[in-house]
C-alpha cells in the first residue's frame, strides 16, 4: 500500500515563529488533506489540497503531486496551534485515506 | 462542528464486555469510515461503508464488526474487549463530489 511520511516528527516553537511541515507519499494520489488534532483530540480539517496552493489566514499549503509531497506552512504561530498535524492521502477515488504518523507541534508562550 | 455526530463521547467498560459506537454522517454524505487511534498512535483505518455496503476493510479485528443502516447511520460493534482496545474511535464521512473527509469528535473507549 501507499506509504506516507511526515517530517519533522516533533517541533517546538516560540510564539510568533514560522514553520514548515512536510508530507511525502510513495505513489500518486487522488486526494490529500491536512488535519490538526487539538489537545482535546478533535480532528479539524485544515486543507483539502490534492494539488496546488491554498491559504487560510496564517496557514497555507502546497501540494506538488508530480513530486509526491505536500507542505503546510504556519506563520506567526500561536499557542492554540499546538497539537498534532496529520497529512492523509487517498490513493484512488472512493478508497480509504491513509494517514501519516503526524508532526507534534508545541508552541511556547 | 463538522456535521458528523458520534455517540457516546466517553465509554468505560471492563474486559470481556461488548460495546456499540454510533455515527451519523453529514447530511448528504453516503460514505462512512471508521478509524482507531490508540494512545500516542496514528490513525488506523478499520472499515468503510458506502450507501449501506461494505466498500473497504482495513486492520479490523474479527472481534469488531460494523454496519451501515438504510438511514446511513453506522454502528461499530466491539466485543470480547481487551485492555489494548482502549482507544479513540473516529467516524468520518466524505463529500460525494470530492471525497473530502470530515471527522466526528470521536468516542473515547477505556477498557479496565
Backbone of each chain as ProteinMPNN parsed JSONL, in Angstrom:
{"seq_chain_A": "XXXXXXXXXXXXXXXXXXXXXXXXXXXXXXXXXXXXXXXXXXXXXXXXXXXXXXXXXXXXXXXXXXXXXXXXXXXXXXXXXXXXXXXXXXXXXXXXXXXXXXXXXXXXX", "coords_chain_A": {"N_chain_A": [[0.815, -1.193, 0.0], [0.19, 2.369, -0.112], [2.698, 4.566, 1.175], [3.105, 6.976, 3.715], [4.921, 9.673, 4.821], [5.922, 11.931, 7.362], [7.479, 14.972, 8.28], [9.046, 17.448, 10.426], [9.075, 14.909, 13.071], [8.6, 15.973, 15.594], [8.198, 19.286, 16.838], [9.178, 22.25, 18.28], [8.282, 25.491, 19.039], [8.69, 29.029, 19.535], [6.175, 31.325, 20.382], [4.922, 33.21, 17.677], [6.796, 32.465, 15.822], [7.628, 31.031, 12.579], [6.808, 28.088, 10.637], [7.419, 25.057, 8.75], [5.849, 22.192, 7.673], [6.216, 18.908, 6.44], [5.016, 16.518, 4.086], [5.464, 13.464, 2.641], [4.698, 11.171, 0.051], [4.321, 7.868, -1.285], [3.297, 7.151, -3.743], [1.241, 8.023, -6.579], [-1.556, 10.126, -5.913], [-5.073, 10.613, -5.363], [-6.425, 12.297, -3.703], [-5.657, 14.642, -1.073], [-5.337, 15.592, 2.264], [-4.934, 17.895, 4.996], [-4.893, 17.78, 8.481], [-5.572, 19.034, 11.773], [-5.019, 17.885, 14.948], [-6.282, 18.733, 17.92], [-5.363, 19.433, 21.393], [-7.482, 18.281, 22.776], [-8.228, 16.187, 21.313], [-9.776, 16.441, 19.063], [-10.248, 16.238, 15.536], [-9.48, 18.432, 13.115], [-10.366, 19.827, 10.057], [-7.994, 21.2, 7.895], [-6.937, 21.714, 5.289], [-8.079, 20.738, 2.101], [-6.384, 19.474, -0.41], [-5.455, 18.337, -3.125], [-3.781, 19.187, -5.143], [-1.769, 22.045, -6.048], [-1.934, 25.318, -4.455], [-3.146, 26.639, -1.406], [-4.564, 29.055, 0.827], [-5.332, 29.974, 4.154], [-5.905, 32.277, 6.254], [-3.396, 32.444, 8.658], [-2.328, 30.097, 7.863], [-1.09, 28.08, 5.225], [-0.956, 25.898, 2.356], [0.75, 23.694, 0.157], [0.676, 21.468, -2.511], [2.599, 19.351, -4.439], [1.902, 17.321, -6.675], [3.095, 15.793, -8.672], [5.647, 15.434, -7.757], [5.198, 14.198, -5.444], [4.756, 15.266, -2.795], [3.689, 17.33, -0.046], [3.341, 20.493, 1.541], [2.876, 22.188, 4.591], [2.421, 25.361, 5.79], [2.894, 27.345, 8.607], [2.411, 30.431, 9.863], [3.489, 33.067, 12.066], [3.072, 31.715, 14.604], [0.786, 30.574, 17.148], [-0.103, 29.8, 20.549], [-2.362, 28.256, 20.486], [-2.054, 26.809, 18.215], [-0.801, 24.518, 18.847], [-0.502, 20.942, 18.969], [-1.191, 17.971, 17.046], [-0.301, 17.52, 13.709], [-1.672, 16.09, 10.919], [-1.17, 14.514, 7.813], [-3.071, 13.192, 5.193], [-3.736, 10.808, 2.694], [-5.464, 9.793, -0.266], [-5.497, 7.064, -2.284], [-6.921, 6.261, -4.624], [-10.037, 7.328, -6.009], [-12.713, 7.001, -3.798], [-11.521, 5.133, -2.208], [-10.014, 4.3, 1.016], [-8.593, 6.815, 3.175], [-5.154, 7.127, 3.866], [-3.212, 7.736, 6.646], [-0.463, 9.803, 7.62], [2.202, 9.614, 10.111], [2.146, 11.89, 11.609], [3.0, 15.227, 12.8], [4.107, 16.514, 15.758], [3.401, 19.482, 17.24], [4.512, 21.981, 19.368], [3.822, 25.039, 20.71], [5.3, 27.551, 22.392], [4.624, 30.002, 24.941]], "CA_chain_A": [[0.0, 0.0, 0.0], [0.897, 3.642, -0.167], [3.391, 4.977, 2.39], [3.049, 8.411, 3.968], [5.901, 10.091, 5.82], [5.823, 13.336, 7.745], [8.64, 15.49, 8.989], [9.709, 16.622, 11.449], [8.13, 14.244, 13.966], [8.303, 16.884, 16.687], [8.637, 20.649, 16.584], [8.897, 23.175, 19.384], [8.452, 26.859, 18.564], [8.249, 30.154, 20.347], [5.039, 32.036, 19.807], [5.323, 34.196, 16.686], [7.702, 31.886, 14.828], [7.039, 30.376, 11.408], [7.253, 26.703, 10.493], [7.015, 24.306, 7.567], [5.692, 20.77, 7.9], [6.295, 18.239, 5.152], [4.364, 15.223, 3.905], [5.885, 12.751, 1.431], [3.919, 9.964, -0.191], [5.118, 6.968, -2.131], [2.645, 6.866, -5.023], [0.321, 9.095, -6.979], [-2.763, 10.158, -5.083], [-6.237, 11.299, -5.9], [-6.792, 13.338, -2.745], [-4.752, 14.862, 0.051], [-5.879, 16.528, 3.246], [-4.206, 18.189, 6.221], [-5.747, 17.883, 9.669], [-4.974, 19.403, 13.052], [-5.65, 17.268, 16.108], [-6.001, 19.61, 19.049], [-5.081, 18.686, 22.626], [-8.68, 17.601, 23.224], [-8.41, 15.018, 20.459], [-10.612, 16.701, 17.882], [-9.576, 16.325, 14.236], [-10.035, 19.601, 12.438], [-9.92, 19.96, 8.663], [-7.259, 22.408, 7.563], [-6.94, 21.897, 3.843], [-8.296, 19.684, 1.119], [-5.455, 20.059, -1.383], [-4.801, 17.316, -3.948], [-2.732, 19.83, -5.922], [-1.815, 23.489, -5.996], [-1.681, 26.068, -3.234], [-4.29, 27.283, -0.77], [-4.236, 29.818, 2.036], [-6.433, 30.254, 5.061], [-5.35, 33.054, 7.37], [-1.968, 32.262, 8.89], [-1.927, 28.802, 7.342], [-1.175, 27.825, 3.788], [-0.485, 24.569, 1.99], [1.091, 23.477, -1.24], [0.889, 20.08, -2.896], [3.197, 19.119, -5.752], [1.506, 15.923, -6.843], [4.036, 15.102, -9.561], [6.838, 15.117, -6.971], [4.716, 13.389, -4.314], [4.904, 15.865, -1.482], [2.864, 18.474, 0.312], [3.894, 21.309, 2.609], [1.955, 23.02, 5.366], [3.119, 26.499, 6.365], [2.226, 28.046, 9.7], [3.122, 31.677, 10.131], [3.153, 33.771, 13.316], [2.41, 30.659, 15.371], [0.146, 30.894, 18.418], [-0.157, 28.616, 21.426], [-3.504, 27.438, 20.073], [-1.644, 25.956, 17.093], [-0.227, 23.283, 19.397], [-1.259, 19.726, 18.684], [-0.571, 17.097, 16.056], [-0.739, 17.786, 12.342], [-1.67, 14.882, 10.109], [-1.4, 14.503, 6.383], [-3.771, 11.97, 4.812], [-3.847, 10.709, 1.238], [-6.356, 8.798, -0.831], [-4.819, 6.583, -3.472], [-7.878, 6.348, -5.724], [-11.336, 7.819, -5.586], [-13.567, 6.037, -3.117], [-10.764, 4.294, -1.285], [-9.808, 4.92, 2.319], [-7.453, 7.695, 3.362], [-4.037, 6.631, 4.672], [-2.659, 8.846, 7.41], [0.916, 9.813, 8.053], [2.369, 9.483, 11.568], [1.89, 13.169, 12.257], [4.026, 16.108, 13.372], [3.623, 17.093, 17.022], [3.845, 20.869, 17.364], [4.306, 22.667, 20.653], [4.108, 26.458, 20.611], [5.503, 28.049, 23.756], [4.314, 31.436, 25.075]], "C_chain_A": [[0.856, 1.252, 0.0], [1.5, 3.971, 1.189], [3.348, 6.5, 2.503], [4.03, 8.74, 5.091], [5.709, 11.573, 6.113], [7.074, 13.744, 8.505], [8.44, 16.969, 9.309], [8.678, 15.902, 12.305], [7.695, 15.133, 15.131], [8.89, 18.255, 16.379], [8.219, 21.509, 17.762], [9.228, 24.581, 18.901], [8.105, 27.856, 19.647], [7.085, 30.816, 19.612], [5.557, 33.118, 18.852], [6.236, 33.656, 15.607], [6.914, 31.265, 13.682], [7.558, 28.948, 11.316], [6.725, 26.108, 9.197], [6.988, 22.829, 7.904], [5.612, 20.091, 6.533], [5.612, 16.879, 5.194], [4.852, 14.647, 2.579], [5.037, 11.499, 1.278], [4.537, 9.185, -1.351], [4.51, 6.702, -3.512], [1.714, 8.024, -5.371], [-0.975, 8.976, -6.183], [-3.867, 10.954, -5.761], [-6.636, 12.468, -5.009], [-5.736, 13.46, -1.667], [-5.396, 15.879, 0.974], [-4.876, 16.721, 4.377], [-5.232, 18.372, 7.344], [-4.915, 18.357, 10.852], [-5.742, 18.676, 14.147], [-5.286, 18.099, 17.336], [-5.795, 18.792, 20.327], [-6.295, 17.957, 23.191], [-9.034, 16.409, 22.331], [-9.236, 15.252, 19.205], [-9.756, 16.809, 16.623], [-10.255, 17.408, 13.41], [-9.468, 19.679, 11.031], [-9.183, 21.285, 8.473], [-7.357, 22.697, 6.075], [-7.291, 20.59, 3.137], [-7.513, 20.141, -0.101], [-4.745, 18.971, -2.188], [-3.713, 17.884, -4.86], [-2.85, 21.334, -5.725], [-1.556, 24.067, -4.626], [-2.974, 26.688, -2.734], [-3.812, 28.022, 0.46], [-5.493, 30.042, 2.84], [-5.851, 30.961, 6.28], [-3.851, 32.879, 7.479], [-1.441, 30.935, 8.331], [-2.02, 28.79, 5.826], [-0.6, 26.446, 3.51], [-0.227, 24.512, 0.502], [1.281, 21.99, -1.46], [1.457, 20.039, -4.3], [3.012, 17.635, -6.036], [2.524, 15.14, -7.677], [5.303, 14.695, -8.815], [6.482, 14.45, -5.65], [5.057, 13.99, -2.957], [3.928, 17.014, -1.317], [3.514, 19.176, 1.492], [2.788, 22.103, 3.278], [2.781, 24.103, 6.046], [2.266, 27.116, 7.475], [3.037, 29.297, 9.995], [2.619, 32.295, 11.435], [2.424, 32.834, 14.279], [1.881, 31.173, 16.718], [0.058, 29.616, 19.258], [-1.306, 27.688, 21.037], [-3.197, 26.575, 18.84], [-1.058, 24.629, 17.571], [-1.131, 22.089, 19.115], [-0.49, 18.889, 17.677], [-1.175, 17.39, 14.689], [-0.572, 16.519, 11.513], [-1.891, 15.222, 8.642], [-2.087, 13.18, 6.067], [-3.952, 11.965, 3.306], [-4.8, 9.591, 0.859], [-5.779, 8.374, -2.173], [-5.718, 6.725, -4.709], [-9.226, 6.757, -5.168], [-12.166, 6.711, -4.953], [-12.829, 5.089, -2.206], [-10.555, 5.04, 0.029], [-8.592, 5.831, 2.289], [-6.426, 7.007, 4.25], [-3.388, 7.831, 5.34], [-1.164, 8.677, 7.63], [0.994, 9.738, 9.568], [2.17, 10.781, 12.326], [3.149, 13.916, 12.651], [3.428, 16.731, 14.619], [4.245, 18.457, 17.208], [3.516, 21.405, 18.748], [4.724, 24.115, 20.469], [4.147, 27.019, 22.023], [5.235, 29.545, 23.832], [5.572, 32.261, 25.335]], "O_chain_A": [[2.082, 1.193, 0.099], [0.9, 3.696, 2.227], [3.529, 7.215, 1.517], [3.972, 8.156, 6.173], [5.377, 12.361, 5.227], [7.644, 12.966, 9.269], [7.755, 17.677, 8.57], [7.501, 16.261, 12.264], [6.558, 15.051, 15.595], [9.939, 18.371, 15.745], [7.063, 21.497, 18.184], [10.329, 24.83, 18.411], [7.328, 27.566, 20.557], [7.037, 30.851, 18.382], [6.499, 33.843, 19.169], [6.438, 34.308, 14.582], [5.714, 31.011, 13.789], [8.621, 28.633, 11.85], [5.738, 26.574, 8.627], [7.984, 22.273, 8.367], [5.02, 20.624, 5.594], [5.633, 16.186, 6.212], [4.678, 15.258, 1.525], [4.7, 10.845, 2.265], [5.17, 9.74, -2.25], [5.157, 6.086, -4.359], [1.444, 8.893, -4.541], [-1.42, 7.883, -5.833], [-3.631, 11.826, -6.597], [-7.121, 13.494, -5.488], [-5.009, 12.509, -1.379], [-5.932, 16.894, 0.528], [-4.077, 15.834, 4.678], [-6.27, 19.014, 7.181], [-3.71, 18.113, 10.92], [-6.958, 18.824, 14.268], [-4.124, 18.156, 17.737], [-6.032, 17.584, 20.332], [-6.125, 17.074, 24.032], [-10.021, 15.714, 22.571], [-9.378, 14.353, 18.376], [-8.675, 17.398, 16.644], [-11.43, 17.312, 13.059], [-8.255, 19.607, 10.829], [-9.683, 22.348, 8.841], [-7.795, 23.768, 5.656], [-6.861, 19.504, 3.527], [-7.919, 21.093, -0.769], [-3.564, 18.707, -1.962], [-2.826, 17.153, -5.3], [-3.887, 21.838, -5.294], [-1.026, 23.393, -3.743], [-3.786, 27.192, -3.51], [-2.796, 27.673, 1.061], [-6.573, 30.268, 2.295], [-5.369, 30.321, 7.215], [-3.116, 33.128, 6.524], [-0.234, 30.695, 8.333], [-2.905, 29.405, 5.231], [0.146, 25.894, 4.319], [-0.884, 25.179, -0.297], [1.969, 21.325, -0.685], [0.889, 20.606, -5.233], [3.852, 16.808, -5.685], [2.78, 13.965, -7.413], [5.962, 13.725, -9.191], [7.358, 14.17, -4.832], [5.583, 13.307, -2.079], [3.42, 17.585, -2.282], [4.154, 18.545, 2.334], [1.885, 22.621, 2.621], [3.721, 23.809, 6.785], [1.075, 27.372, 7.295], [4.217, 29.217, 10.339], [1.481, 32.074, 11.848], [1.307, 33.118, 14.713], [2.452, 32.076, 17.33], [0.135, 28.504, 18.736], [-1.227, 26.476, 21.237], [-3.994, 25.712, 18.47], [-0.847, 23.719, 16.77], [-2.353, 22.214, 19.035], [0.711, 19.077, 17.481], [-2.392, 17.494, 14.535], [0.517, 15.954, 11.419], [-2.687, 16.093, 8.292], [-1.714, 12.147, 6.623], [-4.282, 12.99, 2.709], [-4.927, 8.587, 1.559], [-5.592, 9.19, -3.076], [-5.287, 7.264, -5.728], [-9.512, 6.55, -3.989], [-12.299, 5.622, -5.51], [-13.459, 4.309, -1.492], [-10.864, 6.225, 0.152], [-7.679, 5.645, 1.484], [-6.773, 6.384, 5.253], [-3.056, 8.819, 4.684], [-0.664, 7.565, 7.802], [-0.033, 9.793, 10.244], [2.039, 10.775, 13.55], [4.219, 13.329, 12.814], [2.388, 17.387, 14.565], [5.464, 18.584, 17.321], [2.387, 21.293, 19.226], [5.869, 24.386, 20.107], [3.158, 26.97, 22.754], [5.572, 30.284, 22.907], [5.492, 33.482, 25.473]]}, "seq_chain_B": "XXXXXXXXXXXXXXXXXXXXXXXXXXXXXXXXXXXXXXXXXXXXXXXXXXXXXXXXXXXXXXXXXXXXXXXXXXXXXXXXXXXXXXXXXXXXXXXXXXXXXXXXXXXXXXXX", "coords_chain_B": {"N_chain_B": [[-17.99, 22.661, 14.086], [-18.241, 19.628, 12.518], [-20.374, 18.307, 11.464], [-20.605, 15.608, 11.549], [-21.764, 13.187, 13.683], [-21.027, 11.557, 16.693], [-21.656, 9.032, 19.066], [-21.288, 7.119, 22.119], [-19.51, 9.907, 23.682], [-17.652, 9.331, 25.6], [-16.657, 6.256, 27.092], [-16.524, 3.769, 29.453], [-15.545, 0.559, 30.25], [-15.405, -2.974, 31.037], [-12.958, -5.618, 30.681], [-13.706, -8.18, 28.32], [-16.284, -7.4, 27.823], [-18.916, -6.038, 25.671], [-19.378, -3.403, 23.343], [-21.159, -0.768, 21.649], [-20.619, 1.601, 19.213], [-21.793, 4.615, 17.818], [-22.538, 6.369, 14.792], [-23.454, 9.214, 12.968], [-23.518, 10.353, 9.74], [-22.566, 13.357, 7.873], [-25.179, 15.364, 6.508], [-26.303, 14.185, 3.449], [-23.941, 12.872, 2.811], [-22.724, 9.752, 1.722], [-20.812, 7.898, 2.331], [-19.201, 6.233, 5.025], [-16.606, 6.08, 7.325], [-14.53, 4.244, 9.589], [-12.095, 4.796, 12.033], [-9.312, 3.966, 14.126], [-7.569, 5.203, 16.909], [-5.004, 4.605, 18.884], [-3.322, 5.182, 22.071], [-1.096, 7.801, 21.685], [-0.674, 7.045, 19.081], [-0.943, 6.804, 15.51], [-3.616, 7.257, 13.12], [-5.536, 4.504, 12.392], [-7.032, 2.839, 9.781], [-10.129, 1.231, 9.82], [-12.655, 0.294, 8.652], [-14.843, 0.811, 5.823], [-17.95, 2.039, 4.681], [-20.304, 2.362, 2.052], [-23.206, 3.791, 1.202], [-24.635, 1.784, 2.554], [-23.314, -0.55, 1.898], [-20.436, -2.588, 2.448], [-17.325, -1.292, 1.632], [-14.534, -1.129, 1.848], [-11.995, -2.726, 3.74], [-9.908, -2.511, 6.505], [-7.405, -2.816, 8.96], [-9.106, -4.357, 10.755], [-10.14, -6.056, 13.598], [-11.299, -9.448, 14.093], [-13.032, -9.565, 16.184], [-14.358, -7.252, 16.035], [-17.05, -5.55, 14.435], [-19.057, -3.979, 11.914], [-21.744, -1.948, 10.621], [-23.803, -0.304, 8.182], [-26.738, 1.454, 8.164], [-30.05, 1.735, 6.549], [-30.788, 4.451, 6.891], [-28.388, 5.628, 6.767], [-26.819, 5.967, 9.03], [-24.185, 4.612, 11.06], [-22.893, 1.81, 12.859], [-20.409, 0.64, 15.068], [-19.375, -2.302, 16.352], [-17.839, -3.641, 19.134], [-16.449, -6.42, 20.546], [-15.783, -8.855, 23.191], [-13.883, -7.403, 24.681], [-10.563, -6.167, 25.124], [-7.76, -4.986, 27.085], [-6.062, -3.628, 25.366], [-7.748, -2.568, 23.488], [-8.511, -0.13, 24.238], [-8.92, 3.122, 23.196], [-9.225, 5.97, 20.957], [-12.0, 6.164, 18.938], [-12.802, 7.024, 15.774], [-15.242, 8.314, 13.582], [-15.875, 9.07, 10.203], [-17.192, 10.958, 7.485], [-17.612, 11.343, 3.945], [-17.53, 13.813, 1.364], [-19.533, 13.58, -1.48], [-18.876, 14.643, -4.015], [-16.152, 15.355, -3.97], [-14.753, 13.699, -2.245], [-13.695, 14.586, 0.108], [-12.843, 14.257, 3.505], [-14.595, 14.387, 6.598], [-14.446, 14.516, 10.071], [-15.971, 13.086, 12.992], [-16.224, 13.883, 16.551], [-15.18, 11.815, 17.906], [-15.148, 8.76, 19.837], [-14.209, 8.0, 22.993], [-12.866, 5.18, 24.235], [-12.393, 3.32, 27.112], [-10.997, 0.506, 28.447], [-11.108, -1.431, 31.242]], "CA_chain_B": [[-18.809, 21.458, 14.034], [-18.067, 19.015, 11.207], [-21.63, 17.744, 10.998], [-20.588, 14.168, 11.823], [-22.112, 13.019, 15.093], [-20.66, 10.276, 17.264], [-22.032, 8.783, 20.459], [-21.096, 8.136, 23.154], [-18.214, 10.591, 23.645], [-16.767, 8.585, 26.501], [-17.204, 4.968, 27.488], [-15.629, 2.974, 30.286], [-16.123, -0.756, 30.398], [-14.469, -3.969, 31.547], [-12.519, -6.626, 29.71], [-14.687, -9.204, 28.018], [-17.584, -6.82, 27.512], [-19.214, -5.639, 24.288], [-19.914, -2.042, 23.257], [-21.558, -0.305, 20.323], [-20.386, 3.015, 18.939], [-22.723, 5.042, 16.789], [-22.1, 7.51, 13.987], [-24.352, 9.765, 11.951], [-22.702, 11.146, 8.817], [-23.088, 14.65, 7.444], [-26.321, 15.273, 5.619], [-25.938, 14.043, 2.042], [-22.77, 12.014, 2.617], [-23.105, 8.346, 1.65], [-19.725, 7.063, 2.836], [-18.811, 6.315, 6.428], [-15.332, 5.422, 7.616], [-14.172, 4.117, 10.994], [-10.66, 4.796, 12.303], [-8.928, 3.757, 15.519], [-6.342, 5.868, 17.317], [-4.554, 4.202, 20.212], [-2.563, 6.219, 22.761], [0.108, 8.268, 21.005], [-0.527, 6.375, 17.792], [-1.611, 7.419, 14.378], [-4.974, 6.8, 12.827], [-5.578, 3.254, 11.647], [-8.297, 2.612, 9.099], [-10.787, -0.024, 10.181], [-13.625, -0.179, 7.665], [-15.587, 1.847, 5.117], [-19.226, 1.692, 4.072], [-20.854, 3.318, 1.087], [-24.631, 3.591, 0.952], [-25.096, 0.537, 3.145], [-22.492, -1.685, 1.518], [-19.031, -2.521, 2.828], [-16.517, -0.957, 0.464], [-13.119, -1.432, 2.079], [-11.712, -3.204, 5.084], [-8.514, -2.344, 6.881], [-6.914, -3.694, 10.032], [-10.171, -4.526, 11.734], [-10.091, -7.357, 14.247], [-12.5, -10.273, 13.916], [-13.939, -9.263, 17.314], [-15.057, -5.999, 15.715], [-17.896, -5.588, 13.247], [-19.74, -2.71, 11.684], [-22.75, -1.937, 9.578], [-24.412, 0.982, 7.868], [-28.178, 1.232, 8.065], [-30.699, 2.469, 5.452], [-30.772, 5.911, 7.102], [-26.957, 5.937, 6.579], [-26.003, 5.96, 10.231], [-23.363, 3.419, 11.149], [-22.527, 1.345, 14.187], [-19.214, -0.187, 15.192], [-19.529, -3.184, 17.494], [-16.573, -4.162, 19.645], [-16.803, -7.453, 21.502], [-14.685, -9.522, 23.91], [-12.917, -6.311, 24.777], [-9.279, -6.346, 25.801], [-7.17, -3.717, 27.519], [-5.469, -2.98, 24.206], [-8.773, -1.947, 22.651], [-8.691, 1.24, 24.696], [-8.506, 3.994, 22.092], [-10.213, 6.882, 20.389], [-12.575, 5.627, 17.71], [-13.345, 8.119, 14.975], [-16.053, 8.095, 12.401], [-15.789, 10.169, 9.248], [-17.977, 10.806, 6.255], [-16.946, 12.054, 2.853], [-18.334, 14.538, 0.388], [-19.67, 12.772, -2.698], [-18.255, 15.242, -5.198], [-14.696, 15.479, -3.899], [-14.151, 12.702, -1.37], [-13.117, 15.22, 1.298], [-13.246, 13.619, 4.755], [-14.914, 15.177, 7.782], [-14.456, 13.613, 11.207], [-16.688, 13.368, 14.218], [-15.362, 14.222, 17.676], [-14.594, 10.593, 18.419], [-15.625, 8.09, 21.043], [-13.041, 7.539, 23.746], [-13.164, 3.926, 24.928], [-11.433, 2.854, 28.11], [-11.285, -0.853, 28.903], [-10.411, -1.65, 32.52]], "C_chain_B": [[-18.755, 20.867, 12.619], [-19.376, 18.52, 10.631], [-21.711, 16.24, 11.167], [-20.791, 13.998, 13.334], [-21.753, 11.623, 15.573], [-21.14, 10.197, 18.699], [-21.615, 7.374, 20.849], [-19.741, 8.822, 23.005], [-17.186, 9.857, 24.502], [-17.463, 7.302, 26.93], [-16.149, 4.219, 28.28], [-16.297, 1.634, 30.526], [-15.034, -1.729, 30.849], [-14.072, -4.946, 30.449], [-13.603, -7.684, 29.544], [-16.045, -8.686, 27.611], [-17.71, -6.472, 26.03], [-19.8, -4.232, 24.318], [-20.282, -1.741, 21.81], [-21.344, 1.192, 20.23], [-21.242, 3.408, 17.743], [-22.231, 6.285, 16.077], [-23.198, 7.917, 13.027], [-23.544, 10.647, 11.025], [-23.318, 12.514, 8.549], [-24.253, 14.436, 6.492], [-25.845, 15.204, 4.168], [-24.739, 13.164, 1.778], [-23.193, 10.554, 2.678], [-22.058, 7.423, 2.262], [-19.469, 7.311, 4.316], [-17.536, 5.497, 6.617], [-15.182, 5.319, 9.133], [-12.643, 4.026, 11.097], [-10.446, 4.591, 13.801], [-7.621, 4.507, 15.786], [-6.014, 5.458, 18.741], [-3.645, 5.28, 20.774], [-1.278, 6.526, 22.009], [0.373, 7.53, 19.698], [-1.233, 7.164, 16.711], [-2.998, 6.854, 14.188], [-4.933, 5.587, 11.922], [-6.968, 3.051, 11.073], [-8.87, 1.252, 9.475], [-11.672, -0.527, 9.048], [-14.358, 1.003, 7.059], [-16.879, 1.261, 4.562], [-19.643, 2.787, 3.107], [-22.289, 2.915, 0.815], [-25.098, 2.198, 1.397], [-24.245, -0.679, 2.833], [-21.058, -1.504, 2.005], [-18.193, -2.28, 1.586], [-15.05, -1.331, 0.652], [-12.932, -1.847, 3.525], [-10.233, -3.049, 5.346], [-8.127, -3.322, 7.959], [-7.958, -3.881, 11.124], [-10.134, -5.954, 12.27], [-11.394, -8.117, 14.004], [-13.51, -10.037, 15.029], [-14.749, -7.995, 17.061], [-15.917, -6.208, 14.472], [-18.599, -4.252, 13.107], [-20.843, -2.914, 10.668], [-23.228, -0.517, 9.353], [-25.874, 0.714, 7.536], [-28.79, 2.048, 6.925], [-30.743, 3.983, 5.645], [-29.351, 6.459, 7.086], [-26.168, 6.072, 7.874], [-25.263, 4.625, 10.315], [-23.098, 3.077, 12.609], [-21.291, 0.465, 14.091], [-19.364, -0.98, 16.473], [-18.184, -3.783, 17.87], [-16.9, -5.184, 20.724], [-15.566, -8.09, 22.117], [-13.537, -8.553, 24.131], [-11.694, -6.676, 25.591], [-8.731, -4.975, 26.175], [-6.643, -2.925, 26.326], [-6.46, -2.336, 23.257], [-9.072, -0.519, 23.101], [-8.118, 2.199, 23.655], [-9.583, 5.03, 21.83], [-10.703, 6.265, 19.087], [-13.267, 6.777, 16.988], [-14.199, 7.578, 13.843], [-15.862, 9.307, 11.496], [-16.761, 9.907, 8.115], [-17.324, 11.67, 5.179], [-17.955, 12.669, 1.892], [-18.355, 13.764, -0.924], [-18.815, 13.336, -3.839], [-16.732, 15.173, -5.158], [-14.027, 14.362, -3.1], [-13.546, 13.281, -0.113], [-13.724, 14.61, 2.56], [-13.549, 14.653, 5.826], [-15.094, 14.202, 8.939], [-15.405, 14.074, 12.3], [-15.697, 13.606, 15.347], [-14.747, 12.99, 18.325], [-15.303, 10.055, 19.638], [-14.404, 7.53, 21.759], [-13.431, 6.329, 24.579], [-12.039, 3.575, 25.878], [-11.879, 1.485, 28.587], [-10.44, -1.124, 30.146], [-10.342, -3.13, 32.872]], "O_chain_B": [[-19.165, 21.508, 11.651], [-19.48, 18.329, 9.42], [-22.77, 15.65, 10.953], [-20.079, 14.592, 14.143], [-22.121, 10.628, 14.949], [-21.046, 11.165, 19.454], [-21.587, 6.496, 19.987], [-18.899, 8.336, 22.251], [-16.005, 9.782, 24.16], [-18.681, 7.26, 27.106], [-15.016, 4.055, 27.826], [-17.452, 1.564, 30.947], [-13.878, -1.341, 31.021], [-14.753, -5.081, 29.432], [-14.313, -8.034, 30.487], [-16.874, -9.444, 27.107], [-16.762, -6.591, 25.253], [-20.605, -3.899, 25.187], [-19.784, -2.372, 20.878], [-21.827, 1.955, 21.066], [-21.398, 2.646, 16.789], [-21.589, 7.147, 16.677], [-23.798, 7.078, 12.356], [-22.934, 11.612, 11.485], [-24.448, 12.79, 8.951], [-24.302, 13.445, 5.762], [-25.08, 16.056, 3.715], [-24.525, 12.744, 0.641], [-23.933, 10.156, 3.578], [-22.369, 6.302, 2.663], [-19.516, 8.445, 4.792], [-17.417, 4.374, 6.128], [-15.643, 6.188, 9.872], [-11.995, 3.286, 10.357], [-11.272, 4.981, 14.627], [-6.687, 4.45, 14.986], [-6.659, 5.903, 19.691], [-3.237, 6.191, 20.052], [-0.476, 5.635, 21.731], [1.52, 7.41, 19.267], [-2.017, 8.073, 16.984], [-3.486, 6.069, 15.002], [-4.371, 5.629, 10.828], [-7.961, 3.087, 11.799], [-8.164, 0.244, 9.448], [-11.474, -1.631, 8.54], [-14.486, 2.058, 7.68], [-16.904, 0.145, 4.044], [-19.372, 3.969, 3.317], [-22.559, 1.844, 0.271], [-25.858, 1.531, 0.695], [-24.431, -1.735, 3.438], [-20.527, -0.394, 1.978], [-18.338, -2.992, 0.591], [-14.401, -1.797, -0.284], [-13.632, -1.371, 4.419], [-9.401, -3.41, 4.513], [-8.466, -4.504, 7.897], [-7.701, -3.586, 12.291], [-10.101, -6.923, 11.512], [-12.442, -7.524, 13.747], [-14.703, -10.278, 14.849], [-15.704, -7.702, 17.78], [-15.547, -6.958, 13.568], [-18.717, -3.493, 14.069], [-20.877, -3.914, 9.951], [-23.082, 0.353, 10.211], [-26.191, -0.154, 6.722], [-28.141, 2.947, 6.389], [-30.737, 4.726, 4.664], [-29.14, 7.639, 7.366], [-24.954, 6.272, 7.826], [-25.675, 3.635, 9.71], [-23.083, 3.951, 13.476], [-21.143, -0.339, 13.171], [-19.469, -0.406, 17.557], [-17.485, -4.357, 17.035], [-17.558, -4.854, 21.711], [-14.448, -7.897, 21.638], [-12.382, -8.84, 23.814], [-11.769, -7.386, 26.594], [-9.171, -3.947, 25.66], [-6.764, -1.701, 26.282], [-6.066, -1.635, 22.325], [-9.798, 0.212, 22.427], [-6.95, 2.086, 23.281], [-10.68, 4.985, 22.387], [-9.901, 5.887, 18.232], [-14.183, 7.409, 17.514], [-13.913, 6.541, 13.244], [-15.707, 10.431, 11.973], [-17.107, 8.761, 7.83], [-16.582, 12.606, 5.477], [-19.041, 12.144, 1.646], [-17.309, 13.343, -1.419], [-18.123, 12.594, -4.536], [-16.09, 14.958, -6.187], [-12.835, 14.115, -3.278], [-12.938, 12.548, 0.668], [-14.941, 14.463, 2.676], [-12.855, 15.662, 5.95], [-15.796, 13.198, 8.818], [-15.618, 15.268, 12.509], [-14.485, 13.543, 15.144], [-13.887, 13.11, 19.197], [-15.967, 10.787, 20.373], [-13.666, 6.705, 21.22], [-14.225, 6.435, 25.513], [-10.872, 3.539, 25.49], [-12.998, 1.319, 29.072], [-9.212, -1.054, 30.103], [-9.792, -3.493, 33.911]]}, "name": "protein", "num_of_chains": 2, "seq": "XXXXXXXXXXXXXXXXXXXXXXXXXXXXXXXXXXXXXXXXXXXXXXXXXXXXXXXXXXXXXXXXXXXXXXXXXXXXXXXXXXXXXXXXXXXXXXXXXXXXXXXXXXXXXXXXXXXXXXXXXXXXXXXXXXXXXXXXXXXXXXXXXXXXXXXXXXXXXXXXXXXXXXXXXXXXXXXXXXXXXXXXXXXXXXXXXXXXXXXXXXXXXXXXXXXXXXXXXXXXX"}
